[in-house]
């Protein structure tokens, strides 16, 4: 069994000690989540383990043939390479075999009567047999399908940042290293891809080490949690729920622990216990641990307002009114005749496809972008704060406390008490020794946390949050979620984070592109369960519709459409069956180049016919559904 051992690792950043004398062992089958506030050294630890940047001191022990794969937040890929070439760019011999086969297949499909090309194709097939590469190729195709990869013949340089991240993820999963290091792997993934990735990693044979803010992902995948905190590494056995139990116990036992932080962890545990997802995944051992924790707490009553208890200006009856609003750019429709009334206390979550216009919608509400038609009106008492995806310019030569003091020396909480900037900094996970730190010494995530605190310090009564979980660590998100639970104003947040939306949003608006917006009242995780069928392919939708005994209302179809509808499912099944049989026929006729060429042409023709049939099925099914 392969192992990876770290002994007495130390790393510093300027005067700051990121981790000091930490040691741990990772063994096959371990799935580890690495947690820590921004600036605690998570990325530095990943870089040290992967060999990208060596630590200042300490030793790493592993076998000579031990392989490591590292998915960074922004993967380095060759812009001139095709997607498929980039994915199969690893040094493993089997990848070279597959690359040669793919090229030979393409050439043979274009020139099936060319003797030399036909011979190359036969040689490539034999190499696939020799290296048992057919299984690997099937795994490659399965991974690409589940990650919704872009056109495999496109150049990397043409892809968006999100598409590049998916190419990098596919590349590293296909390589299947002994140690799989993942930095925010769920960013830019569709929700069905995240669900698939959770199952895939839960059965991964090697070691998985992941940094992520996705707490549902941590709960589904991990068997151990590492927490970096002020240079020390703490280990917790189990997943995220187990971590919260262990963290609460550790904080409870600490003599220097802040009381509000103790309360915050308890509230988080209480929420997790009540959530539907937690109830379906808890095991007996975890339930016993919860009970033990409660007995240790005794009859201690939780504070109503645990962490950030800021007051805010009174918000009148009229908050935000959106009447028949439309936003269009050339041929792209963001909103079309959209109506919404937002009142004090509303918690609105906005999610959906990338590029559907979610951030544009927030910009329109904030007055940074005009609507094409209709109106967006704000009430006279609205005081808005907008947490954008890009941080404002922060002067590097300022100290942390001075940056906030420019806004206010103190603020008034809901009970009329004065809260100093220093107290707020501590509540937002900036310990006292950091208050005088120059801003240029902060990490990018710490600057985002400081920027958020500055916005809240202005005591707004309407909050716009654009993808806050992209840059904030789990500890900060927990504090923010607690603040929002006691916030009496209105909150509108754009997010893809399932856990965050479950915690903060009660109204959901799904942006589906081209002006289509669907409303849902309830938890986002429940929405995903109820709408799982929407993310199936056409053949799967047919099966689901049959299982639900959908009643066909033929009165809306023309006579010819009725006839087509009666047979179209059988037609699709026949096309799929024939396509599935062609590879076997090609294997049986491996030396008959003319026959192989005919089979390739037949496959291409069937693919085109199947695409047309599927388009027709979707069109007709919409009419049938009324």
CORZIWO-V660480 format. One record per residue. PHI is phi in radians with two decimals (NA if undefined). PSI is psi as a letter, one per 40 degrees, with the letter a starting at -180 (none if undefined). OMEGA is omega in radians with two decimals (999 if undefined). Layout:
phi=PHI psi=PSI omega=OMEGA
phi=PHI psi=PSI omega=OMEGA
//
This chain:
phi=NA psi=h omega=-3.09
phi=-1.33 psi=i omega=3.14
phi=-2.35 psi=i omega=3.09
phi=-2.27 psi=h omega=-3.04
phi=-2.04 psi=h omega=3.09
phi=-2.06 psi=h omega=-3.13
phi=-2.14 psi=h omega=2.95
phi=0.93 psi=f omega=-3.11
phi=-1.38 psi=h omega=3.13
phi=-2.40 psi=i omega=3.10
phi=-2.61 psi=i omega=3.13
phi=-2.20 psi=i omega=3.05
phi=-2.29 psi=h omega=-3.00
phi=1.14 psi=b omega=3.12
phi=-1.55 psi=e omega=-3.03
phi=-1.57 psi=h omega=3.05
phi=-1.51 psi=h omega=-3.13
phi=-1.39 psi=d omega=3.01
phi=-2.58 psi=i omega=-2.96
phi=-2.29 psi=h omega=3.01
phi=1.05 psi=f omega=-3.13
phi=-1.68 psi=i omega=-3.14
phi=-2.44 psi=i omega=3.08
phi=-2.89 psi=i omega=-3.13
phi=-2.23 psi=h omega=3.08
phi=-2.09 psi=h omega=-3.06
phi=-2.20 psi=i omega=3.12
phi=-0.76 psi=h omega=3.12
phi=1.64 psi=e omega=3.09
phi=-1.21 psi=h omega=3.04
phi=-2.24 psi=h omega=-2.90
phi=-1.97 psi=h omega=3.01
phi=-1.75 psi=h omega=3.13
phi=-1.79 psi=h omega=-3.06
phi=-2.09 psi=i omega=3.06
phi=3.01 psi=i omega=3.12
phi=-1.15 psi=i omega=3.10
phi=-0.99 psi=h omega=-3.13
phi=1.59 psi=e omega=-3.10
phi=-1.43 psi=e omega=3.08
phi=1.88 psi=e omega=-3.10
phi=-1.07 psi=d omega=-3.12
phi=-1.13 psi=d omega=3.11
phi=-1.08 psi=d omega=3.11
phi=-1.18 psi=d omega=3.10
phi=-1.06 psi=d omega=3.14
phi=-1.13 psi=d omega=3.13
phi=-1.20 psi=d omega=-3.13
phi=-1.14 psi=d omega=-3.08
phi=-1.39 psi=e omega=-3.12
phi=1.56 psi=e omega=3.11
phi=-1.13 psi=d omega=3.05
phi=-2.35 psi=h omega=-3.12
phi=-1.30 psi=i omega=3.05
phi=-1.27 psi=i omega=3.14
phi=-1.16 psi=d omega=3.12
phi=-2.75 psi=i omega=-3.10
phi=1.87 psi=i omega=-3.08
phi=-2.32 psi=i omega=3.07
phi=-2.16 psi=h omega=-3.11
phi=-2.07 psi=h omega=3.08
phi=-2.75 psi=i omega=3.11
phi=-1.18 psi=i omega=-3.10
phi=-1.07 psi=d omega=-3.11
phi=-1.65 psi=e omega=-3.10
phi=-1.28 psi=h omega=-3.09
phi=-1.83 psi=i omega=-3.12
phi=-2.23 psi=h omega=3.02
phi=-2.06 psi=h omega=-3.02
phi=-2.26 psi=h omega=3.03
phi=-1.64 psi=h omega=3.09
phi=-1.45 psi=i omega=3.13
phi=-1.16 psi=d omega=3.10
phi=-2.24 psi=g omega=-3.05
phi=-1.03 psi=i omega=3.08
phi=-1.53 psi=h omega=-3.10
phi=-2.31 psi=i omega=3.12
phi=-1.31 psi=h omega=-3.10
phi=-1.07 psi=d omega=-3.09
phi=-1.53 psi=e omega=-3.10
phi=-1.41 psi=i omega=2.99
phi=-1.33 psi=i omega=-3.10
phi=-0.97 psi=d omega=-3.10
phi=-1.10 psi=d omega=3.13
phi=-1.12 psi=d omega=3.14
phi=-1.15 psi=d omega=-3.11
phi=-1.15 psi=d omega=-3.11
phi=-1.81 psi=f omega=-3.07
phi=-1.53 psi=e omega=-3.12
phi=-1.12 psi=i omega=-3.09
phi=-1.45 psi=e omega=-3.10
phi=-1.06 psi=h omega=-3.14
phi=-0.96 psi=d omega=-3.10
phi=-1.12 psi=d omega=3.11
phi=-1.18 psi=d omega=3.10
phi=-1.10 psi=d omega=3.12
phi=-1.07 psi=d omega=-3.13
phi=-1.15 psi=d omega=3.13
phi=-1.05 psi=d omega=3.14
phi=-1.16 psi=d omega=3.11
phi=-1.15 psi=d omega=3.14
phi=-1.04 psi=d omega=-3.14
phi=-1.17 psi=d omega=-3.14
phi=-1.10 psi=d omega=3.12
phi=-1.11 psi=d omega=3.13
phi=-1.10 psi=d omega=3.14
phi=-1.11 psi=d omega=-3.12
phi=-1.16 psi=d omega=3.10
phi=-1.10 psi=d omega=-3.12
phi=-1.46 psi=d omega=-3.09
phi=-2.38 psi=g omega=-3.03
phi=-1.18 psi=e omega=-3.11
phi=-1.63 psi=e omega=3.13
phi=-1.32 psi=h omega=-3.04
phi=-1.08 psi=d omega=-3.11
phi=-1.14 psi=d omega=3.13
phi=-1.15 psi=d omega=3.11
phi=-1.11 psi=d omega=3.11
phi=-1.16 psi=d omega=3.09
phi=-1.07 psi=d omega=3.13
phi=-1.16 psi=d omega=3.11
phi=-1.11 psi=d omega=3.11
phi=-1.08 psi=d omega=3.14
phi=-1.16 psi=d omega=3.09
phi=-1.10 psi=d omega=3.13
phi=-1.10 psi=d omega=3.11
phi=-1.15 psi=d omega=3.09
phi=-1.11 psi=d omega=3.08
phi=-1.10 psi=d omega=-3.08
phi=-1.06 psi=d omega=-3.07
phi=-1.60 psi=e omega=-3.09
phi=0.88 psi=f omega=-3.04
phi=-1.50 psi=e omega=-3.13
phi=-1.09 psi=d omega=3.12
phi=-1.12 psi=d omega=3.11
phi=-1.08 psi=d omega=3.14
phi=-1.09 psi=d omega=3.12
phi=-1.11 psi=d omega=3.09
phi=-1.12 psi=d omega=3.11
phi=-1.04 psi=d omega=-3.11
phi=-1.12 psi=d omega=3.12
phi=-1.12 psi=d omega=3.14
phi=-1.13 psi=d omega=-3.14
phi=-1.08 psi=d omega=3.13
phi=-1.14 psi=d omega=-3.08
phi=-1.19 psi=d omega=-3.12
phi=-1.62 psi=e omega=3.13
phi=0.89 psi=f omega=-3.08
phi=-1.17 psi=i omega=3.06
phi=-1.20 psi=i omega=3.10
phi=-0.86 psi=h omega=-3.04
phi=-1.18 psi=e omega=3.13
phi=-1.73 psi=e omega=3.06
phi=-1.40 psi=i omega=3.08
phi=-1.44 psi=i omega=-3.14
phi=-1.01 psi=d omega=-3.11
phi=-1.10 psi=e omega=-3.13
phi=-1.56 psi=e omega=-3.00
phi=-1.53 psi=i omega=3.01
phi=-1.32 psi=i omega=3.11
phi=-1.03 psi=d omega=3.13
phi=-1.15 psi=d omega=3.11
phi=-1.17 psi=d omega=3.10
phi=-1.09 psi=d omega=3.13
phi=-1.12 psi=d omega=3.14
phi=-1.22 psi=d omega=3.06
phi=-1.10 psi=d omega=3.12
phi=-1.09 psi=d omega=3.12
phi=-1.16 psi=d omega=3.11
phi=-1.04 psi=d omega=-3.13
phi=-1.01 psi=d omega=-3.05
phi=-1.32 psi=d omega=3.09
phi=-1.17 psi=d omega=-3.13
phi=-1.17 psi=d omega=3.12
phi=-1.20 psi=d omega=3.07
phi=0.87 psi=g omega=-3.13
phi=-1.27 psi=i omega=3.08
phi=-1.14 psi=d omega=3.10
phi=-2.16 psi=h omega=-3.12
phi=-1.84 psi=h omega=-3.11
phi=-1.80 psi=h omega=-3.05
phi=-2.19 psi=h omega=3.09
phi=-1.83 psi=h omega=-3.09
phi=0.92 psi=g omega=-3.06
phi=-1.20 psi=d omega=-3.07
phi=-1.52 psi=e omega=3.09
phi=-1.05 psi=h omega=3.07
phi=1.28 psi=e omega=3.09
phi=-1.72 psi=i omega=2.99
phi=-1.20 psi=i omega=-3.03
phi=-1.17 psi=d omega=3.10
phi=-1.24 psi=d omega=3.08
phi=-1.19 psi=d omega=3.09
phi=-1.11 psi=d omega=3.14
phi=-1.07 psi=d omega=3.10
phi=-1.13 psi=d omega=-3.11
phi=-1.10 psi=d omega=3.10
phi=-1.02 psi=d omega=-3.14
phi=-1.18 psi=d omega=-3.12
phi=-1.10 psi=d omega=-3.10
phi=-1.27 psi=d omega=3.12
phi=-1.11 psi=d omega=3.14
phi=-1.95 psi=e omega=-3.09
phi=-1.21 psi=h omega=-3.05
phi=-1.34 psi=d omega=-3.14
phi=-1.46 psi=a omega=3.11
phi=-1.71 psi=h omega=3.02
phi=-1.96 psi=h omega=3.06
phi=-2.18 psi=h omega=-3.00
phi=-2.20 psi=h omega=2.92
phi=-1.81 psi=h omega=-3.13
phi=-2.72 psi=i omega=3.02
phi=-1.61 psi=e omega=-3.08
phi=-1.41 psi=h omega=-3.03
phi=-1.26 psi=d omega=3.03
phi=-1.14 psi=d omega=3.09
phi=-1.09 psi=d omega=3.11
phi=-1.04 psi=d omega=-3.10
phi=-1.18 psi=d omega=-3.07
phi=-1.44 psi=d omega=-2.94
phi=-1.88 psi=d omega=-2.85
phi=-1.38 psi=i omega=3.01
phi=-2.00 psi=e omega=3.07
phi=-2.54 psi=i omega=3.06
phi=-2.15 psi=h omega=2.98
phi=-1.81 psi=h omega=3.07
phi=-2.05 psi=h omega=3.04
phi=-1.60 psi=h omega=-3.11
phi=-2.57 psi=h omega=3.09
phi=0.88 psi=f omega=3.04
phi=1.54 psi=e omega=-3.13
phi=-1.79 psi=i omega=3.10
phi=-2.01 psi=h omega=3.11
phi=-1.92 psi=h omega=-3.14
phi=-1.97 psi=h omega=3.09
phi=-2.25 psi=h omega=3.11
phi=-1.44 psi=h omega=3.11
phi=1.95 psi=a omega=-3.10
phi=-1.77 psi=a omega=-3.03
phi=-1.16 psi=d omega=3.11
phi=-1.10 psi=d omega=3.10
phi=-1.13 psi=d omega=3.08
phi=-1.05 psi=d omega=-3.12
phi=-1.12 psi=d omega=3.07
phi=-1.12 psi=d omega=-3.12
phi=-1.11 psi=d omega=3.12
phi=-1.12 psi=d omega=3.13
phi=-1.06 psi=d omega=3.13
phi=-1.15 psi=d omega=-3.13
phi=-1.17 psi=d omega=3.13
phi=-1.15 psi=d omega=3.13
phi=-1.06 psi=d omega=-3.08
phi=-1.45 psi=e omega=-3.10
phi=-1.37 psi=h omega=-3.12
phi=-1.27 psi=d omega=-3.09
phi=-1.77 psi=e omega=-3.08
phi=-1.19 psi=i omega=3.10
phi=-1.30 psi=h omega=-3.08
phi=-1.05 psi=d omega=-3.12
phi=-1.12 psi=d omega=3.11
phi=-1.18 psi=d omega=3.06
phi=-1.00 psi=d omega=-3.12
phi=-1.11 psi=d omega=-3.11
phi=-1.11 psi=d omega=3.11
phi=-1.10 psi=d omega=3.13
phi=-1.14 psi=d omega=3.11
phi=-1.13 psi=d omega=3.11
phi=-1.09 psi=d omega=3.09
phi=-1.10 psi=d omega=3.14
phi=-1.06 psi=d omega=3.12
phi=-1.12 psi=d omega=-3.12
phi=-1.12 psi=d omega=3.14
phi=-1.16 psi=d omega=-3.08
phi=-1.49 psi=d omega=-3.04
phi=-1.19 psi=i omega=-3.12
phi=-1.08 psi=d omega=-3.12
phi=-1.11 psi=d omega=-3.14
phi=-1.12 psi=d omega=-3.11
phi=-1.14 psi=d omega=-3.10
phi=-1.41 psi=e omega=-3.07
phi=-1.95 psi=e omega=-3.09
phi=-1.16 psi=i omega=3.06
phi=-1.83 psi=i omega=-3.12
phi=-1.04 psi=d omega=-3.13
phi=-1.05 psi=d omega=-3.13
phi=-1.21 psi=d omega=3.11
phi=-1.08 psi=d omega=3.09
phi=-1.11 psi=d omega=3.13
phi=-1.12 psi=d omega=3.08
phi=-1.05 psi=d omega=-3.13
phi=-1.10 psi=d omega=3.12
phi=-1.11 psi=d omega=3.13
phi=-1.11 psi=d omega=3.13
phi=-1.09 psi=d omega=-3.14
phi=-1.16 psi=d omega=3.09
phi=-1.20 psi=d omega=3.13
phi=-1.26 psi=d omega=-3.09
phi=1.17 psi=a omega=-3.14
phi=-1.74 psi=f omega=-3.10
phi=-1.08 psi=h omega=3.14
phi=-1.55 psi=h omega=3.13
phi=-1.31 psi=i omega=3.07
phi=-1.14 psi=i omega=3.07
phi=-1.18 psi=d omega=3.14
phi=-2.14 psi=h omega=-2.95
phi=-1.50 psi=d omega=-2.95
phi=-1.88 psi=c omega=-3.04
phi=-1.85 psi=h omega=-2.94
phi=-2.14 psi=f omega=-3.03
phi=-1.32 psi=i omega=3.00
phi=-1.44 psi=i omega=3.09
phi=-2.68 psi=i omega=-3.13
phi=-1.14 psi=i omega=3.12
phi=-1.08 psi=h omega=3.13
phi=-1.92 psi=h omega=-3.08
phi=-1.27 psi=a omega=-3.09
phi=-1.15 psi=d omega=3.11
phi=-1.55 psi=h omega=3.14
phi=-1.94 psi=c omega=3.09
phi=-2.33 psi=h omega=3.12
phi=-2.13 psi=h omega=3.11
phi=-2.04 psi=h omega=-3.08
phi=-2.09 psi=h omega=3.05
phi=0.81 psi=f omega=-3.08
phi=-1.36 psi=h omega=3.05
phi=-2.26 psi=i omega=3.06
phi=-2.31 psi=h omega=-3.12
phi=-2.37 psi=i omega=3.02
phi=-2.20 psi=h omega=-3.08
phi=0.93 psi=b omega=-3.12
phi=-1.64 psi=e omega=-3.08
phi=-1.64 psi=h omega=3.14
phi=-1.81 psi=h omega=3.08
phi=-1.66 psi=d omega=3.09
phi=-2.29 psi=i omega=3.08
phi=-2.49 psi=h omega=3.13
phi=0.87 psi=f omega=-3.07
phi=-1.57 psi=h omega=-3.13
phi=-2.22 psi=h omega=3.14
phi=-2.82 psi=h omega=3.02
phi=-2.02 psi=h omega=-3.12
phi=-1.89 psi=h omega=-3.09
phi=-2.02 psi=i omega=3.07
phi=-1.02 psi=h omega=3.14
phi=1.56 psi=e omega=3.13
phi=-1.19 psi=i omega=3.08
phi=-2.18 psi=h omega=-3.00
phi=-1.92 psi=h omega=3.07
phi=-1.86 psi=h omega=3.14
phi=-2.11 psi=h omega=3.13
phi=-2.55 psi=a omega=-3.13
phi=2.43 psi=a omega=-3.04
phi=-1.18 psi=i omega=3.04
phi=-1.13 psi=h omega=3.13
phi=1.45 psi=e omega=-3.11
phi=-1.43 psi=e omega=3.05
phi=1.87 psi=f omega=-3.08
phi=-1.16 psi=d omega=3.12
phi=-1.16 psi=d omega=3.09
phi=-1.06 psi=d omega=3.11
phi=-1.08 psi=d omega=3.09
phi=-1.09 psi=d omega=3.12
phi=-1.07 psi=d omega=3.11
phi=-1.19 psi=d omega=3.10
phi=-1.10 psi=d omega=-3.12
phi=-1.33 psi=e omega=3.13
phi=1.41 psi=e omega=-3.14
phi=-1.55 psi=e omega=-3.11
phi=-2.54 psi=h omega=-3.13
phi=-1.37 psi=i omega=3.02
phi=-1.44 psi=i omega=3.12
phi=-1.23 psi=d omega=3.07
phi=-2.68 psi=i omega=-3.06
phi=1.39 psi=a omega=-3.08
phi=-2.44 psi=i omega=2.92
phi=-2.20 psi=h omega=-3.07
phi=-2.02 psi=h omega=3.08
phi=-1.85 psi=i omega=3.08
phi=-1.18 psi=i omega=-3.07
phi=-1.14 psi=d omega=-3.09
phi=-1.61 psi=e omega=-3.08
phi=-1.22 psi=h omega=2.97
phi=-2.14 psi=h omega=-2.94
phi=-1.77 psi=i omega=2.96
phi=-2.18 psi=h omega=-3.03
phi=-2.16 psi=h omega=3.07
phi=-1.52 psi=h omega=-3.07
phi=-1.53 psi=i omega=3.14
phi=-1.30 psi=e omega=3.08
phi=-1.97 psi=h omega=-3.12
phi=-1.38 psi=i omega=3.05
phi=-1.09 psi=i omega=3.09
phi=-1.13 psi=h omega=3.12
phi=-1.99 psi=h omega=-3.11
phi=-1.12 psi=h omega=-3.07
phi=-1.14 psi=d omega=-3.05
phi=-1.52 psi=e omega=3.09
phi=-1.53 psi=i omega=3.05
phi=-1.60 psi=i omega=-3.02
phi=-0.94 psi=d omega=-3.06
phi=-1.20 psi=d omega=3.14
phi=-1.20 psi=d omega=3.13
phi=-1.05 psi=d omega=3.12
phi=-1.39 psi=d omega=-3.12
phi=-1.14 psi=d omega=3.05
phi=-1.11 psi=d omega=3.10
phi=-1.51 psi=d omega=3.14
phi=-2.92 psi=i omega=3.07
phi=-1.33 psi=d omega=3.12
phi=-2.76 psi=i omega=3.11
phi=-2.35 psi=i omega=3.14
phi=-1.74 psi=h omega=3.10
phi=-1.50 psi=a omega=-3.06
phi=-1.14 psi=d omega=-3.11
phi=-1.66 psi=e omega=3.12
phi=1.51 psi=e omega=3.13
phi=-1.50 psi=i omega=3.10
phi=-1.46 psi=h omega=3.11
phi=-2.03 psi=h omega=-3.09
phi=-1.34 psi=i omega=3.09
phi=-1.05 psi=d omega=3.12
phi=-1.06 psi=d omega=3.13
phi=-1.12 psi=d omega=3.13
phi=-1.12 psi=d omega=3.11
phi=-1.04 psi=d omega=3.13
phi=-1.14 psi=d omega=3.13
phi=-1.13 psi=d omega=3.10
phi=-1.72 psi=f omega=2.93
phi=1.21 psi=f omega=2.93
phi=-1.79 psi=h omega=-3.12
phi=-1.15 psi=i omega=-3.05
phi=-0.93 psi=d omega=-3.07
phi=-1.20 psi=e omega=3.12
phi=-1.64 psi=e omega=-3.03
phi=-1.11 psi=d omega=3.13
phi=-1.68 psi=e omega=-3.11
phi=-1.25 psi=h omega=3.04
phi=-1.17 psi=h omega=-3.05
phi=-1.09 psi=d omega=-3.13
phi=-1.13 psi=e omega=3.13
phi=-1.54 psi=e omega=3.14
phi=-1.41 psi=i omega=3.02
phi=-1.31 psi=i omega=3.11
phi=-1.04 psi=d omega=3.13
phi=-1.18 psi=d omega=3.10
phi=-1.16 psi=d omega=3.08
phi=-1.15 psi=d omega=3.10
phi=-1.14 psi=d omega=3.11
phi=-1.14 psi=d omega=3.12
phi=-1.14 psi=d omega=3.12
phi=-1.09 psi=d omega=3.10
phi=-1.08 psi=d omega=-3.13
phi=-1.11 psi=d omega=3.10
phi=-1.07 psi=d omega=3.12
phi=-1.10 psi=d omega=-3.13
phi=-1.20 psi=d omega=3.13
phi=-1.12 psi=d omega=3.11
phi=-1.34 psi=e omega=3.08
phi=0.94 psi=f omega=3.12
phi=-1.28 psi=i omega=3.01
phi=-2.02 psi=e omega=2.98
phi=-2.35 psi=h omega=-3.12
phi=-2.03 psi=h omega=2.96
phi=-1.92 psi=h omega=-3.10
phi=-2.16 psi=h omega=-3.12
phi=-1.87 psi=h omega=3.13
phi=0.86 psi=f omega=-3.11
phi=-1.13 psi=d omega=-3.08
phi=-1.37 psi=e omega=-3.14
phi=-1.14 psi=d omega=-3.01
phi=-2.12 psi=e omega=-3.08
phi=-1.66 psi=i omega=3.13
phi=-1.33 psi=i omega=-3.07
phi=-1.08 psi=d omega=3.13
phi=-1.06 psi=d omega=3.12
phi=-1.15 psi=d omega=3.11
phi=-1.08 psi=d omega=3.10
phi=-1.10 psi=d omega=3.10
phi=-1.12 psi=d omega=3.14
phi=-1.08 psi=d omega=3.14
phi=-1.07 psi=d omega=3.11
phi=-1.17 psi=d omega=3.09
phi=-1.05 psi=d omega=-3.11
phi=-1.15 psi=d omega=3.14
phi=-1.15 psi=d omega=3.12
phi=-1.85 psi=e omega=-3.10
phi=-1.39 psi=h omega=-3.07
phi=-1.53 psi=e omega=3.12
phi=-1.46 psi=a omega=-3.14
phi=-1.74 psi=i omega=3.14
phi=-2.24 psi=h omega=3.03
phi=-2.18 psi=h omega=-3.06
phi=-2.25 psi=h omega=2.98
phi=-1.64 psi=h omega=-3.12
phi=-2.80 psi=i omega=2.97
phi=-1.90 psi=e omega=-3.05
phi=-1.47 psi=h omega=-3.06
phi=-1.09 psi=d omega=-3.10
phi=-1.10 psi=d omega=-3.11
phi=-1.08 psi=d omega=3.14
phi=-1.14 psi=d omega=3.08
phi=-1.05 psi=d omega=-3.09
phi=-1.31 psi=d omega=-2.91
phi=-2.00 psi=e omega=-3.01
phi=-2.00 psi=h omega=3.06
phi=-1.95 psi=d omega=3.01
phi=-2.02 psi=h omega=-3.12
phi=-2.09 psi=h omega=3.05
phi=-2.17 psi=h omega=-3.08
phi=-1.67 psi=h omega=3.10
phi=-1.48 psi=h omega=-3.04
phi=-1.86 psi=e omega=3.12
phi=1.69 psi=i omega=3.12
phi=0.92 psi=f omega=3.03
phi=1.42 psi=e omega=-3.14
phi=-1.47 psi=h omega=3.14
phi=-2.27 psi=h omega=-3.13
phi=-1.89 psi=h omega=3.10
phi=-1.72 psi=i omega=3.08
phi=-2.51 psi=h omega=3.10
phi=-1.80 psi=h omega=-3.13
phi=2.51 psi=a omega=-3.11
phi=-1.29 psi=i omega=-3.13
phi=-1.14 psi=d omega=3.12
phi=-1.07 psi=d omega=3.09
phi=-1.22 psi=d omega=3.08
phi=-1.03 psi=d omega=-3.13
phi=-1.09 psi=d omega=3.10
phi=-1.15 psi=d omega=-3.08
phi=-1.21 psi=d omega=-3.07
phi=-1.91 psi=f omega=3.13
phi=-1.06 psi=d omega=-3.12
phi=-1.09 psi=d omega=-3.10
phi=-1.12 psi=d omega=-3.06
phi=-1.74 psi=e omega=3.10
phi=-1.44 psi=i omega=3.04
phi=-1.35 psi=i omega=-2.99
phi=-1.07 psi=d omega=-3.13
phi=-1.07 psi=d omega=3.14
phi=-1.18 psi=d omega=3.11
phi=-1.10 psi=d omega=3.11
phi=-1.06 psi=d omega=-3.13
phi=-1.11 psi=d omega=-3.14
phi=-1.14 psi=d omega=-3.12
phi=-1.10 psi=d omega=3.09
phi=-1.15 psi=d omega=-3.08
phi=-1.16 psi=d omega=-3.14
phi=-1.62 psi=e omega=3.11
phi=0.93 psi=f omega=3.12
phi=-1.13 psi=h omega=3.13
phi=-1.41 psi=h omega=-3.12
phi=-1.54 psi=h omega=3.13
phi=-1.80 psi=g omega=-2.98
phi=-1.35 psi=e omega=-3.05
phi=-1.13 psi=e omega=-3.13
phi=-1.57 psi=e omega=3.14
phi=-1.64 psi=i omega=2.99
phi=-1.25 psi=i omega=-3.13
phi=-1.03 psi=d omega=-3.12
phi=-1.15 psi=d omega=3.12
phi=-1.18 psi=d omega=3.07
phi=-1.03 psi=d omega=3.14
phi=-1.07 psi=d omega=-3.13
phi=-1.13 psi=d omega=-3.11
phi=-1.11 psi=d omega=-3.11
phi=-1.14 psi=d omega=-3.04
phi=-2.01 psi=e omega=-2.95
phi=-1.14 psi=d omega=3.14
phi=-1.16 psi=d omega=3.09
phi=-1.15 psi=d omega=3.12
phi=-1.08 psi=d omega=3.14
phi=-1.12 psi=d omega=-3.14
phi=-1.08 psi=d omega=3.14
phi=-1.15 psi=d omega=3.12
phi=-1.09 psi=d omega=-3.14
phi=-1.14 psi=d omega=-3.14
phi=-1.13 psi=d omega=-3.14
phi=-1.16 psi=d omega=3.11
phi=-1.06 psi=d omega=-3.13
phi=-1.19 psi=d omega=-3.09
phi=-1.51 psi=d omega=-3.05
phi=-1.04 psi=d omega=3.12
phi=-0.98 psi=d omega=3.10
phi=-1.15 psi=d omega=3.12
phi=-1.12 psi=d omega=3.13
phi=-1.16 psi=d omega=3.13
phi=-1.14 psi=d omega=-3.14
phi=-1.27 psi=d omega=-3.09
phi=-2.02 psi=f omega=-3.02
phi=-1.04 psi=d omega=-3.12
phi=-1.85 psi=e omega=3.13
phi=-1.65 psi=g omega=-2.99
phi=-1.18 psi=d omega=3.10
phi=-1.13 psi=d omega=3.12
phi=-1.10 psi=d omega=3.12
phi=-1.08 psi=d omega=3.11
phi=-1.11 psi=d omega=3.11
phi=-1.10 psi=d omega=3.13
phi=-1.14 psi=d omega=3.12
phi=-1.13 psi=d omega=3.11
phi=-1.11 psi=d omega=3.11
phi=-1.07 psi=d omega=3.13
phi=-1.09 psi=d omega=3.13
phi=-1.10 psi=d omega=-3.13
phi=-1.14 psi=d omega=3.14
phi=-1.14 psi=d omega=3.10
phi=-1.02 psi=d omega=-3.14
phi=-1.13 psi=d omega=3.13
phi=-1.11 psi=d omega=-3.13
phi=-1.14 psi=d omega=3.09
phi=-1.04 psi=d omega=3.14
phi=-1.14 psi=d omega=3.14
phi=-1.08 psi=d omega=-3.13
phi=-1.15 psi=d omega=3.08
phi=-1.07 psi=d omega=3.13
phi=-1.14 psi=d omega=3.14
phi=-1.05 psi=d omega=3.13
phi=-1.08 psi=d omega=-3.14
phi=-1.09 psi=d omega=-3.11
phi=-1.19 psi=d omega=-3.11
phi=-1.15 psi=d omega=3.09
phi=-1.15 psi=d omega=3.10
phi=-1.17 psi=d omega=-3.13
phi=-1.07 psi=d omega=-3.12
phi=-1.23 psi=e omega=3.09
phi=1.45 psi=none omega=999
//
